[in-house]
């Protein structure tokens, strides 16, 4: 085995079940070979820990692998951690400390933050504050050529981690988790981020740490939440992984982007929540997204940061454009041909296309006046996503899939064109090839956008 390759185990809430976790580790090592260390997040001790713990504390029993744990998440287990700066609790079991960075001899960097986010001042001993997060960030970001850390350990989940990603099940990531942990993860750019406390397993799709087409590519982050040891639902609580320290990797290898990479969930591009297309289901073929800027052929680009309008406007919130004349698509407008309307929701409606490319060609339209998808509020975008999902299910029942495109050129009102095609005659590659062929014939340059990209960044 290469000296630079590290084989690690990460574990969720142990809650005092030491025999259960260490027994499981012994079994894994007997089957798969030795691992270098066990990293424990969440509650290492529980209300019934003392009976099992005394045997390890006194040396009667020994952990089968170097084990590193985070501190208390509640006042009941504070007594197990005598030194806030970290200490050896028993042979082969080490408390990392309140916050800091552990650097192994291989060069692997592990950042850690113990406790839960404080909800009051002064913060209780089992909680961390904004000051703790700031000091940890500063200690790392001030180092020359900082690119990120290999591993981040926190007990709480980061707030909003599920944005742009696969579902976290029963966990609402917009309401649960710590905003401070989200800020820490956004700044430290860990390659792996482990958390616990929610008694469930969630492996998020990897996310980017750069903006597509605007920043130099960087490595991706994988967030993994682990369940509690010995849970009756048999949810995953132990995670095995191999990792080469960032410092030992070639830059090109480090920044490779996996097929399922998504947008960064913590990036705030505007006051409203980030907007993105919903990720595809696992069974569907990969989608292709293209962007063509017609303004380029008119000798100018549309302003993106307010500089062409003066610095005084650049910091103001952008107001939705208002129709310059009668709008055929604002639902309240007398110009709307209401006999074509199929369904009306809270923020959007569905209508047949007038002179459609096929009999079941439909449009998804916002009820209010929006010119583009990137202008939509989070509520409208959410309903657009629901309409898309419903149409996908409907057309699939008819043996079809749909091609969707937005035409945003000399049009006042957003129109999402949904055109069904036969499922057995047109594959995703066929459709992609048709777009590319037509673009070449018309001398149009198409830019392919990575899957799960936020169009506002493009």
GUDRENVO-771733 format. One record per atom (N, C-alpha, C, O): x, y, z; residue in one letter. Coordinates in pm, whole numbers, plus 50000, padded with zeros to 5 digits. Layout:
# GUDRENVO-771733
XYZA/...
//
This chain:
# GUDRENVO-771733
500854988150000X/500005000050000X/500895012450000X/501865013250075X/500535022149916X/501305034549907X/501285041950039X/500275041950110X/502415048250071X/502495055550197X/501555067350199X/501145071850306X/501195072550080X/500335084350074X/498855080750083X/498025089550107X/498515067950065X/497115063850067X/496655061150209X/497275053450281X/495565067450247X/495045065750382X/493685058750376X/492805062850300X/493525048350456X/492245041350465X/491605045050598X/492145042150705X/490445051550590X/489795056850709X/488415050750728X/487785046050634X/487965051050851X/486585047950885X/485975060050954X/486625066251039X/484765063550918X/484025074250986X/482765068351045X/482145059550986X/482405073251163X/481295067351238X/480355078251290X/480785089251325X/479055075051295X/478065084151351X/477995082951502X/478965079051565X/476855086451559X/476695086651705X/476925072751767X/476195063351739X/477965071751850X/478225059251921X/477315057952042X/476805047152072X/477115069152113X/476225069852230X/476555059152334X/475665053152394X/477865056852355X/478295047652458X/478325032952420X/478725024552501X/477905029652296X/477885015552254X/479275011652202X/479455009052083X/480235011352292X/481625009152253X/481874995052203X/482594993152105X/481284985252267X/481464971352223X/480894969352084X/481454961952003X/479764975952056X/479124974351925X/480004980251814X/480214973751712X/480514992351834X/481304998751728X/482664991951713X/483104989451600X/483324989051824X/484654983051812X/484574968551762X/485474963851694X/483494961651797X/483284948251744X/483104948551593X/483614939951520X/482364958551546X/482144960051403X/483464963451331X/483724958351221X/484274971851392X/485564975651333X/486474963351323X/487134961251221X/486504955251428X/487324943051425X/486904933951311X/487744928151242X/485604932651292X/485084923751187X/485464929051048X/485814921250960X/485394942151030X/485744948150900X/487224946350871X/487614943250759X/488054948450974X/489494947150953X/489894932650927X/490824930050851X/489204923450989X/489494909250965X/489164905350821X/489814896750763X/488164911850765X/487714908550630X/488434916750523X/488784911450418X/488664929750551X/489154938950447X/490554944250471X/491064951950389X/491174940550579X/492514945750608X/492464957650701X/491394962550737X/493624962350739X/493744972750841X/493364986550789X/493664990150675X/492704994250875X/492415008250850X/493295016650942X/493725012051048X/493545029150900X/494485037550973X/493875044051097X/494555045551199X/492605047851089X/491975054351204X/490465054151191X/489915052051083X/489795056451305X/488345057651312X/488015071851356X/488505076451460X/487195078851279X/486795092651309X/485335092551352X/484465088351276X/485065097051474X/483705096451528X/483105110451539X/483675119251602X/481935112351477X/481205124951489X/479895122251562X/479465110751574X/479265132851612X/478035131151688X/478345128251835X/479385132251887X/477425121251900X/477555118252043X/478375105452063X/477885094452038X/479615106752109X/480415094852135X/479955088152263X/479915075852272X/479605096152364X/479105090752490X/477595092552500X/477025101352435X/476965084152583X/475525085152605X/475215084152752X/476115084052836X/473935083552783X/473505083452923X/473885070552994X/473935070153117X/474145059852917X/474485046852979X/475925042852946X/476235031052939X/476795052652927X/478165049752882X/479055043752989X/479945035952957X/478845047253115X/479845044853219X/480235030153233X/481405027153250X/479265021053225X/479555006853247X/480575001653145X/481514994653182X/480395004953017X/481335000252914X/482605008652914X/483695003552888X/482455021652942X/483585030852932X/484675027853036X/485865029453007X/484295023853156X/485265021953262X/486315011453224X/487465012353265X/485905001453144X/486864991053104X/487914996653008X/489074992553012X/487515005852923X/488475011952830X/489315022552902X/490515023952876X/488685029952991X/489385040653062X/490465034953153X/491525041053170X/490215023353211X/491185017253302X/492215008553230X/493175004053292X/492025006253101X/492964998153025X/492624983453020X/493374975652961X/491514979453080X/491114965453075X/490804961252931X/491024949752892X/490294970752852X/490044968352711X/490674979652631X/490894990652682X/490964976752504X/491634986552420X/490934987452284X/490574977352225X/490744999652236X/490165001552104X/491064995151999X/492284996452007X/490504988151901X/491304980851803X/491954989651697X/492684984551611X/491705002551701X/492175011651598X/492285025551661X/491465028951745X/493265033751622X/493315047551673X/491995054651645X/491575055751530X/491355059351751X/490005065051742X/490035079651784X/490575083051890X/489455088351702X/489435102751729X/487985107351737X/487195104751647X/487655114351846X/486255117751872X/486105132851890X/487045139851926X/484875137551865X/484525151451893X/483965152552034X/483655142552098X/483835164952081X/483405167452218X/481915166452240X/481165162052152X/481485170552358X/480095169052402X/479145177752319X/479495188652275X/477945172552299X/476865180052233X/475735183252329X/474715189052290X/475905179452455X/474895182452558X/475595182952693X/476695177552707X/474995189252792X/475665190652922X/475855177552997X/476705176653085X/475075167152962X/475135154453036X/476455147053016X/476835139153101X/477165149552904X/478395141952876X/479655150552885X/480735146152846X/479515162752935X/480675171652947X/481785165753035X/482965168153010X/481405158253136X/482395153153232X/483375143253170X/484435140653227X/483045137853052X/483945128352987X/485115135252918X/486065128652877X/485055148552904X/486065155952830X/486745166052923X/486295177452933X/487805162052990X/488415170453094X/489205182353041X/489435191953116X/489635182152914X/490475192852863X/489905197652730X/489865190052633X/489475210352724X/488815215552604X/489765216052484X/489315216252370X/491065216152509X/492025216852400X/492345203252342X/493115202152246X/491745192552399X/491975179152349X/492895171152440X/493775176652506X/492695158252443X/493505149652529X/493235135052496X/492285131752425X/494085126352549X/493865111952534X/492895107552642X/493175109152761X/491765101852603X/490745097352699X/491035083252748X/490745079952863X/491605075152662X/491975061352695X/492955056952587X/493145063852487X/493575045552607X/494525040952507X/493825039152372X/492825031952361X/494375045752270X/493845045152134X/492545053252116X/491915052252010X/492135061052216X/490935069452202X/491305083752239X/491675086452353X/491215092852142X/491665106652161X/490545116552134X/489855115552033X/490375125952226X/489445137152206X/490215148052132X/491225152952181X/489735151952015X/490455161551931X/490515175451992X/491525182351981X/489425179652058X/489395192852118X/488215201052069X/487395196351991X/488125213452116X/486995222252085X/486945225551935X/485885224751873X/488085229151879X/488195232251737X/489665231551698X/490535233051784X/489955229451572X/491345229451529X/491565221251403X/490625217851331X/492835218051380X/493235210251262X/494185199351308X/495175202051375X/493895186951270X/494775175751298X/495495172251168X/494855169351067X/496825172451171X/497625169051054X/498425156451081X/499265156151172X/498175146151003X/498885133751021X/500245134050952X/500545143450878X/501055124050976X/502385123450916X/502325121950765X/503295124950696X/501185117150713X/501025115550568X/500745128750498X/500825129650376X/500415139150576X/500055151950517X/498555154250511X/498115164850467X/497775144550555X/496315145850556X/495895156450657X/496335156150772X/495035165750616X/494535176250705X/493085173650742X/492225172150655X/492835172950874X/491485170650924X/491085182551011X/491645184551119X/490125190450966X/489605201551046X/488415196351128X/487675187751082X/488255201651249X/487175196751335X/486585208051419X/487255217851452X/485315206451451X/484585215951535X/483655207951625X/482755201151576X/483855208751756X/483045201051851X/481815208851895X/481805221151893X/480765201351936X/479585207351995X/478535211151893X/478635207951775X/477495218051943X/476405222851860X/476405238151860X/477045244351944X/475695244051766X/475685258651754X/474965265051873X/473855261251907X/475615274751935X/475055281552052X/473825289652013X/473815296251909X/472805289152096X/471585296952075X/471455308252176X/470445315252179X/472485309952259X/472435320252362X/473855324752394X/474825317952361X/473945336252460X/475235341752503X/475215344052654X/474205348852706X/476295340852725X/477465333652672X/477105319352636X/476185313552693X/477835313652542X/477505300252494X/477835289752600X/478855291052668X/477005279552616X/477305268552709X/478585261252668X/479045262652555X/479145253552758X/480425246852735X/480345236452623X/481365233052563X/479145231452593X/479015221252489X/478645227252352X/478285220052259X/478745240552341X/478345247352217X/479515255252157X/480445259152228X/479435257552027X/480405266351960X/479705279151918X/478485279551903X/480485289451898X/479945302551862X/480515307051728X/481355300251669X/480045318451680X/480575324151556X/482065327151570X/482815326251473X/482485330751691X/483895333551714X/484735321051692X/485815321751632X/484255309551741X/484985297051720X/485155294051572X/486235290251527X/484085295951496X/484135293251352X/485085302951283X/485865298851197X/485015315651319X/485885325851258X/487355322851285X/488185323751195X/487665319151409X/489055316351443X/489585303951371X/490745303551331X/488735293851355X/489155281851282X/489375285051134X/490345280551074X/488465292751078X/488615296850937X/489885304950917X/490655302450824X/490095314651005X/491255323550992X/492565315850999X/493505318650924X/492615306151089X/493855298651107X/494245291050980X/495425288550956X/493245287250900X/493515279750778X/493615288750656X/494515287150573X/492695298150643X/492655306650524X/493865315750515X/494205320550406X/494515318250628X/495695326850628X/496965319650583X/497995326050561X/496895306450569X/498065298950524X/498275301050374X/497295301850300X/499515302050328X/499785304550186X/499235293450097X/499325281650129X/498655297449984X/498155288049882X/497135278149937X/497125266449897X/496285282650029X/495275273750086X/494275269549979X/493685278049911X/494075256449963X/493125251249864X/491915244449928X/490905242049862X/492035241250056X/490975234050124X/491575223850218X/492795222450227X/490705216550290X/491165205950379X/490685192550324X/489755191950244X/491325181950368X/490935168750320X/489625164150384X/488755158550317X/489485166450515X/488315161450588X/487855172150686X/488675178750750X/486545173850698X/485935182550800X/485015173950886X/484175166650834X/485185174951019X/484345167551114X/483525177451194X/484085186251260X/482205176151190X/481295183851276X/480195174551322X/479885164751254X/479615177351435X/478485169151476X/477185173651408X/476465165051356X/476855186751405X/475635190951335X/475805190651184X/476915192151131X/474685188851116X/474665190550971X/474815205350938X/474485213851022X/475285208750820X/475245222650774X/473845226050723X/473195217650659X/473385238050749X/472085242350698X/472125243050545X/473145247050487X/471025239150480X/470865240150334X/471725230450254X/471865232150133X/472295220350318X/473195211350245X/472475203750133X/473115199350038X/471155202350144X/470405195050042X/470055203149919X/469505197649823X/470345216249919X/470025224649804X/470745219449679X/471935216149685X/470035218749567X/470545214049438X/470825199049436X/471385194049338X/470445191649538X/470935177949548X/469815167649561X/468635170949553X/470225155249581X/469305144349607X/468635146349743X/469165153349830X/467485140249760X/466695142249882X/467385136650005X/468055126350000X/467215143750117X/467745139150246X/466685131450324X/466805129950446X/465665126650255X/464615118850322X/463745127450409X/463215137650364X/463595123350534X/462705130450625X/463335143150683X/462665150650754X/464595145650654X/465295157350708X/465085169350615X/465425168650496X/464545180250668X/464375192650592X/465635200950611X/465795207550713X/466505200650512X/467805207350527X/467705222550523X/468685229450552X/466535227750486X/466355242350487X/466035247350628X/466175259250657X/465595238250715X/465225242150851X/466135236050956X/466275241451066X/466765224750923X/467625217851019X/469095220850990X/469465224550878X/469905219151090X/471335220951072X/471805234651115X/471015243151156X/473105236751106X/473755248751157X/474215257851043X/474885253350950X/473845270551050X/474315280350952X/475805282650967X/476505284950868X/476305282051089X/477735283951111X/478535272451051X/479615274650996X/478025260351060X/478705248950999X/478685250250847X/479665246950780X/477575255150791X/477505257350647X/478545267650604X/479205265850502X/478695278250682X/479695288550652X/481105282750659X/481965285850577X/481335274250759X/482645267950775X/482955258850656X/484055259250601X/481975250750616X/482185241650503X/482435249350373X/483265245350292X/481715260250354X/481885268350234X/483295274150227X/483865275350119X/483845277850342X/485165284150347X/486315274050339X/487305276450270X/486175262850410X/487275253250419X/487325243550301X/488355237250278X/486225242350225X/486195233850105X/486745219850132X/487695215550067X/486165212750227X/486675199150256X/486365189750140X/485365191450070X/487215179850122X/486915169550022X/485885159650077X/485065154250002X/485925157350208X/484905149550276X/484445157450399X/485255163050472X/483125157850420X/482565164250538X/481615154250603X/480635149950542X/481915150450729X/481095140850802X/480335147850915X/480865156950980X/479095143450938X/478265148851047X/477325137751094X/477265127051035X/476585140651202X/475675130651258X/474515137851329X/474035148151282X/474065132251441X/473025137651531X/471585135651482X/470665136551563X/471345133051353X/469985131851302X/469495117351294X/468375114751251X/470345107951336X/469975093851340X/469515088551203X/468605080351194X/470165093551097X/469845088850963X/471105089450878X/472065096350912X/471085082050767X/472215082050675X/471865090250552X/470795088350493X/472735099250513X/472515107450394X/473845110150326X/474715116750383X/474015104950205X/475215107850127X/474805117050012X/474175112849915X/475175129550027X/474785139549928X/475615137749801X/476765133449806X/475025141249687X/475805141649564X/476965151349583X/476805161549649X/478135148449526X/479265157649541X/478935171349482X/478195172349385X/479495181849541X/479235195349490X/480525202649457X/481585199749513X/480415212249366X/481565220049320X/481975230449423X/481165234849505X/483235234249419X/483725245449499X/484165257049411X/484955265549453X/483645257449287X/483935268649197X/482695271549114X/481775263349108X/482675283249051X/481575286848963X/481935283148820X/482985286948769X/481065275648757X/481305270748622X/481515282248525X/480765292048526X/482525281048442X/482855290848337X/483335304248391X/483615313348313X/483415305648524X/483845318448581X/485085317148667X/485835326848681X/485315305448725X/486455303548814X/487245291248774X/486725282248708X/488495290948813X/489345279348788X/488765267048858X/488405267948975X/488665255648790X/488095243648853X/488825239848982X/490045240648991X/488045235749082X/488585231149209X/488025217249240X/487165212249168X/488515211249346X/488045197949385X/486585198649431X/486065209349459X/485945187149437X/484565186349483X/484525182549631X/485505177549687X/483385184849693X/483145181149833X/482065170349839X/481065171049769X/482295160549925X/481295150049950X/480825151150095X/481615149450187X/479535154050113X/478975154750248X/478295141450281X/477505136250201X/478615135950398X/478065123150440X/477615124050585X/478425126550675X/476325122150607X/475775121650742X/475565107050779X/475065099150698X/475935103350902X/475875089450945X/474865087451057X/474645096351140X/474275075751059X/473255072351160X/473935068351291X/475155068651302X/473135064651389X/473645060751520X/473975045851522X/473315037851456X/475015042351598X/475505028551605X/474415019251659X/473765022251759X/474255007951592X/473314997951638X/471855001451622X/471004995551688X/471535010951535X/470125014951519X/469315003351462X/469804995451382X/468065002451506X/467204991051468X/466774991551322X/466374981451265X/466865003351260X/466465004751120X/467575000551024X/467385000750902X/468714996851079X/469864992451000X/470355003150903X/470825000150794X/470235015650946X/470785026550866X/472295027050882X/472825023650988X/472965031250780X/474425030750776X/475035040350878X/474735052250878X/475875035050966X/476535043351066X/478055043051056X/478735050651125X/478585034450969X/480035033450953X/480365034650805X/479765027950721X/481325043250774X/481655046350634X/483145044250613X/483975050350682X/483495035750518X/484895033050486X/485285040450359X/484535040550262X/486455046750360X/486905053850242X/488425054550240X/489075054050344X/488975055550119X/490415057350099X/490645071250044X/489875076049961X/491695077750089X/491945091450047X/493445094050041X/494195090450132X/493855100249932X/495235104949918X/495245119449961X/494425127249914X/496155123450049X/496185137450093X/496255147149976X/496965144649877X/495525157949988X/495505168149884X/496915172849846X/497215175349729X/497755173849947X/499115178849926X/499965169549840X/500995173649788X/499525156949825X/500305147149748X/499735144649609X/500265136549534X/498645151749574X/497975149049448X/498395158849339X/498725170449365X/498375153949216X/498585162649101X/497345171649085X/496215166849102X/497525184449054X/496375193649042X/495285188548948X/494105189648980X/495665183048833X/494665178348737X/493845166848794X/492645165848767X/494475158148872X/493765146948934X/492845151849044X/491725146849060X/493305161649120X/492515166849232X/491215173149186X/490185171549253X/491225180249076X/490045188049034X/489135180548938X/488215186448882X/489365167648917X/488465159948831X/487035160748883X/486805159349003X/486085162948793X/484685164548831X/483905151848799X/483865147748683X/483295145448897X/482485133448870X/481235136948790X/480825148548786X/480635126848728X/479455128948642X/478285134948719X/477515142848664X/478145131148847X/476965135348923X/477205147849007X/476455150349102X/478235155648975X/478545167549055X/477425177849043X/476825179148936X/477145185049151X/476065194949154X/476635208649189X/477835210349212X/475735218349192X/476115231849233X/476415232049383X/475965223349458X/477195241949425X/477515243649567X/476265248149643X/475675258349606X/475855240949747X/474595244549816X/474675257149900X/473645262649938X/475885261849929X/476025273150020X/476245286449949X/476275296850014X/476415286249819X/476725298549748X/475475307249736X/474455302849683X/475545319349785X/474425328649778X/474705339249672X/475505348349693X/474035337849560X/474295347149449X/473385359349455X/473685369549394X/472305358249527X/471355369449538X/470615368049669X/470835358349741X/469755377349700X/469045377049828X/468125365149838X/467955359349946X/467525361249726X/466635349749729X/467465337049734X/468675337249712X/466815326049764X/467515313249768X/468065310049631X/467485314249531X/469185302549623X/469755298949494X/468755291149411X/467925283749463X/468835293049281X/467885286749191X/468605276749104X/469715279449057X/468005265349084X/468645255149002X/467595245748949X/466515244249008X/467915239248839X/467065228448794X/467135216848894X/468195214348952X/466025209848914X/466035198449003X/466885187448943X/466835185248822X/467665180249026X/468485169448972X/467635158248917X/466515156048962X/468165150948818X/467445140148755X/467375128148846X/468235126148933X/466355120148825X/466245107748901X/467305098048852X/467815099348741X/467635088348936X/468755079448909X/468535071048784X/469495067348717X/467265067948752X/467035058748642X/467015065548507X/466985058748405X/467035078848502X/466925085748375X/468295088248314X/469285089348385X/468325089048179X/469575092048111X/470025106148145X/469195114648177X/471345108848138X/471845122248168X/471245132548074X/471105130047954X/470885144248129X/470345154948047X/471465163547993X/472545164248052X/471205170047880X/472175179347823X/471565193247824X/470395194947790X/472355203147864X/471885216847866X/472805225147778X/474025223947784X/472195233747695X/472975242347609X/472575256847630X/471445259847669X/473525265747604X/473295280147618X/473825286947493X/474955284347451X/473015295647433X/473455303447318X/473085317947342X/471915321147361X/474085326747340X/473875340847367X/473705348347236X/474685351047166X/472465351747202X/472205359047078X/472765373147082X/473045378946978X/472935378647200X/473445392247212X/474875393447159X/475295404147116X/475635382347162X/477015382747114X/477075386846967X/478035393246924X/476055383246891X/476055386246749X/475515400146720X/475395404046604X/475195407646824X/474755421446808X/475825431046856X/475585443046866X/477015425646886X/478145434246917X/478235438747060X/479105446947092X/477375433747151X/477465437747291X/476885426747378X/476075418647332X/477305426547502X/476785416947600X/475915424347700X/476125436047730X/474935417047751X/474095423447853X/474895425247980X/475715416648013X/474675436248053X/475435438348178X/475085427748280X/473925423748293X/476115423248354X/475885412748453X/476105417448595X/475685410748689X/476755428948613X/477055433248749X/476705447748775X/477085453348879X/475975453948684X/475525467548708X/476525478248671X/476215490048687X/477715474748621X/478725484848595X/478345493948480X/478685505748480X/477615488448379X/477245496548265X/476135506548300X/475845515748223X/475515504548417X/474445513548458X/474885522948567X/474095530948618X/476165522148605X/476645530948710X/476765523548841X/475965514648870X/477775527248920X/478015520249046X/476885522049145X/476695513449231X/476125532849136X/475075535349234X/473965525149224X/473235523049321X/473815518549106X/472745508749091X/473225494549116X/472405485549134X/474525492349117X/475045478749121X/474715471449249X/474645459149250X/474505478649357X/474235472249485X/472735471149515X/472355465549617X/471895476449426X/470465475949450X/469905462649400X/470415456849304X/468855457949466X/468215445649425X/467555447749289X/466905457949265X/467715438049201X/467145439049067X/465645436949072X/465185426849126X/464875446249018X/463425445049016X/462995437148893X/463595438448787X/461945428948906X/461465421548789X/461045431248680X/460425441448709X/461385428348554X/461015437548446X/459495438248430X/458795428348453X/459005449748390X/457595451648367X/457335451448217X/458175455948139X/456175446248175X/455895445848031X/455875459747972X/455315469048030X/456495461147854X/456525474147788X/455265476547706X/455045487547656X/454445466547694X/453185467647622X/452295456047658X/452585449047756X/451225453547583X/450355442147613X/451135429147611X/451905426647519X/450945420747713X/451655407947723X/450685396547699X/449625395847762X/451045387747606X/450165376647571X/450175365547675X/449365356247666X/451075366447774X/451245355147865X/450985358448012X/450825349148092X/450935371148052X/450525374448189X/449065370248204X/448215375148130X/448765361448298X/447435355448304X/446335365648325X/445195363648283X/446675376748391X/445665387148415X/445435395948293X/444515404148292X/446275394348190X/446165402948072X/445005398747983X/444755386747967X/444275408347926X/443195404947833X/443705398647705X/442925393047628X/445035399447680X/445605393747559X/445725378547566X/445885371947463X/445645372747687X/445805358347703X/444645350847637X/443475354247659X/444975340747558X/443955332347495X/443625321047593X/444235310347591X/442655323847677X/442385315147792X/441845301447753X/441875292247835X/441365299847630X/440875286647590X/442025276647574X/441795264547564X/443265281547572X/444425272747561X/444965268547696X/445835259747704X/444475274547804X/444985271747938X/444525257847983X/443345254447975X/445485249748030X/445195236048073X/445085235048225X/444185228348276X/445985241748297X/446035240648443X/446575253648501X/447455259848442X/446035257648616X/446495269748684X/446895266248826X/446095260948903X/448155269348862X/448625267048997X/448635279949077X/447895289249045X/449455280349180X/449545292449264X/450415303149199X/450085314949204X/451525298849136X/452465308249077X/452665306148926X/453205314948859X/452235294748874X/452465291448733X/451195285648672X/450255281948742X/451195285048540X/450105278148473X/450635270748351X/451735273348303X/449815261448301X/450165252948187X/449205256148074X/447995257148096X/449735257747952X/448885261047838X/449355253547715X/450545250447701X/448415250747624X/448785245147495X/449475255847413X/449175267747424X/450415251347329X/451105260847242X/450225264147123X/449605255247064X/450155276747087X/449395280846970X/450265278146847X/451315284246830X/449815268946761X/450645264946649X/451825256646694X/452955258946649X/451585247046782X/452665239046840X/453355229946741X/452835227446632X/454525225146778X/455295216146692X/454695202046690X/454985194246600X/453855199046788X/453145186346794X/451815188946865X/451675199246933X/450835179946852X/449535182546916X/449605184247067X/448765191247124X/450585177947132X/450685178947278X/451865187747321X/452405185847430X/452245197047238X/453255207147273X/452615216947372X/451605223247341X/453225218247491X/452655226947595X/453705236947644X/454895235447618X/453235247147714X/454095257347772X/453895257847922X/452765257147971X/455005259147996X/454935262248139X/455235277248151X/456275281948105X/454335284648213X/454455299248218X/454215304448360X/453335299248429X/454955314448404X/454645320748533X/453395329448519X/453195335948417X/452575329648622X/451365337948620X/451735352748618X/451155360648543X/452735356548701X/453225370248701X/454215372448589X/454515363348513X/454725384548579X/455595388048466X/457055385848503X/457635393448581X/457645375548445X/459075372748457X/459605370248316X/458945363848234X/460795375348288X/461315374048153X/462145361348135X/462235356048024X/462755356348243X/463685345248229X/463645336448353X/463205340748460X/464115324048338X/464205314848452X/465065320748564X/464765318948682X/466145327648527X/467055332848629X/466445344448708X/466995348548810X/465295349748661X/464615360448733X/463575355148832X/463045362748913X/463275342148825X/462175336648905X/462495336849054X/463645334849094X/461485339349135X/461625337949280X/461665323149314X/461305314649231X/462095319949435X/462225305849474X/460865298849474X/460795286949441X/459775306049510X/458445299849512X/457985296249371X/457425285549349X/458225305349276X/457815302649138X/458645291249081X/458115282349014X/459955291449108X/460835280949056X/460435267249110X/460485257349038X/460035266849236X/459605254149296X/458375248749224X/458275236649201X/457445257549190X/456235252849122X/456545248848977X/455945239448925X/457465255848912X/457905251748778X/458445237548783X/458145229348697X/459255234648885X/459835221348901X/458745210748918X/458865199748864X/457695213948992X/456585204649011X/455845201948880X/455475190548851X/455635212548802X/454985210748672X/455835201948581X/455305193348510X/457145204048583X/458035196048500X/457965181248540X/457925172448454X/457955178748671X/457885164948719X/456565158348679X/456545146648641X/455455165948688X/454145160448653X/454065157348503X/453525147048463X/454625166348420X/454625164048276X/455505152148239X/455165144348150X/456625150848307X/457515139448282X/456775126248308X/456855116948228X/456055125648419X/455325113548454X/454195111048355X/453955099648315X/453485121848315X/452365120348221X/452855115248085X/452305105648032X/453875121748030X/454355117847897X/454965103847900X/454855096447802X/455615100248010X/456185086748019X/455075076248014X/455255065447957X/453935079348074X/452805070048070X/452275068447927X/451595058547896X/452575078147840X/452155077647700X/453285072647609X/453175073347487X/454365067647670X/455475062547591X/456325073547529X/456895071747422X/456415085047598X/457155096447545X/458075102547651X/457895100147770X/459025110147605X/459835118847690X/459705132847633X/459205134547521X/460145143047709X/460015156347651X/461365163347638X/462305160847712X/461405172347538X/462515181647522X/462015195247572X/460945199847533X/462805201447657X/462375214247716X/463395225047681X/464605222947693X/462905236547636X/463825247647614X/463145260947647X/461925262347640X/463975270547681X/463505284147710X/463965293147597X/465135293147560X/463055300747542X/463405310747442X/463375324347508X/462325329447547X/464555330147521X/464645343247588X/465315353047492X/466445357447515X/464605356447386X/465145365647285X/463985373847230X/463075368447166X/464015387047253X/462955395947209X/461585391147256X/460595392847187X/461545385247373X/460275381047433X/460185387047572X/461175387447645X/459005391547608X/458835398147737X/458575388247849X/458945390947964X/457965377047820X/457455368047924X/458085354147907X/458125348747797X/458555348648017X/459175335348016X/458225324847960X/457075323848002X/458735317147864X/457985305747809X/458895293547811X/459925293347744X/458515283547887X/459235270847885X/458495261547790X/457395256947820X/459115258847675X/458505250647572X/458745235947605X/459885231747624X/457685228247613X/457775213947646X/457235205947528X/456035206447499X/458115198647459X/457745191747335X/458005176847352X/459165172747362X/456965168547356X/457155154147374X/457645147447246X/457255151447136X/458475137247260X/458965129147148X/458865114447189X/458875111347308X/458765105347090X/458605090947123X/459785085547202X/460945087947166X/459515078547309X/460545073147396X/461365062447327X/462575061347350X/460725054447240X/461415043247177X/462135047147049X/462885039046994X/461935059347001X/462565063646877X/463655074046898X/464545075446814X/463595081147008X/464545092047032X/465255090147166X/464645091047272X/466555087547159X/467355087047282X/467895100947312X/467795110047229X/468465102547430X/469055115447466X/470165119347368X/470315131047335X/470935109347322X/472005111947227X/471455116447093X/472035125147028X/470325110547049X/469695114746924X/469285129346931X/469525137046838X/468655133147042X/468185146847058X/469365156547063X/469325167247001X/470395152747136X/471585161247145X/472205163147007X/472585174346970X/472315152246930X/472915152946798X/472105162046705X/472665169246623X/470775161446719X/469905169846636X/470145184646664X/470215192746572X/470265188246792X/470525202246828X/471875206746773X/471985217646716X/472895198346789X/474245202046744X/474295203546592X/474905212846540X/473635194146520X/473635194646374X/472955207346324X/473475214146235X/471795210446381X/471085222446339X/471865235146372X/471865244746295X/472515235046486X/473305246746526X/474455249046428X/474745260446390X/475105238146386X/476205239446290X/475715244646156X/476375252846093X/474545239846111X/473985244345984X/473635259145988X/473745266245887X/473205263846105X/472815277846120X/473985286546167X/473815298446194X/475175280446178X/476385287446224X/476175293746362X/476535305246387X/475585285846449X/475345290046588X/476275282146678X/476405269946664X/476915289046770X/477795282346866X/477015278946993X/476485287847059X/476945266147026X/476295261747149X/477345258747255X/478355252447227X/477095263347376X/477965260347489X/477255250247577X/476165252947627X/477865238447596X/477245228247680X/477515231347826X/478665233547865X/476475231347906X/476565234748048X/476595221948130X/475785212948105X/477515220648227X/477535208548310X/476205206248381X/475515215648421X/475855193548395X/474615189848462X/474555195648603X/475575196648671X/473345199348647X/473075204848780X/473685218848798X/473865223148912X/473995225948689X/474545239348701X/473435249348736X/472265247348701X/473805259848804X/472915270948831X/473005280548712X/474055286548690X/471925282148637X/471975290348517X/472325304848547X/472855311748461X/472045309548667X/472365323348702X/473875325748699X/474315337048680X/474665315148717X/476105316848710X/476605317848568X/477715322548543X/475785313348473X/476175313248333X/475635325348260X/475875326848140X/
//
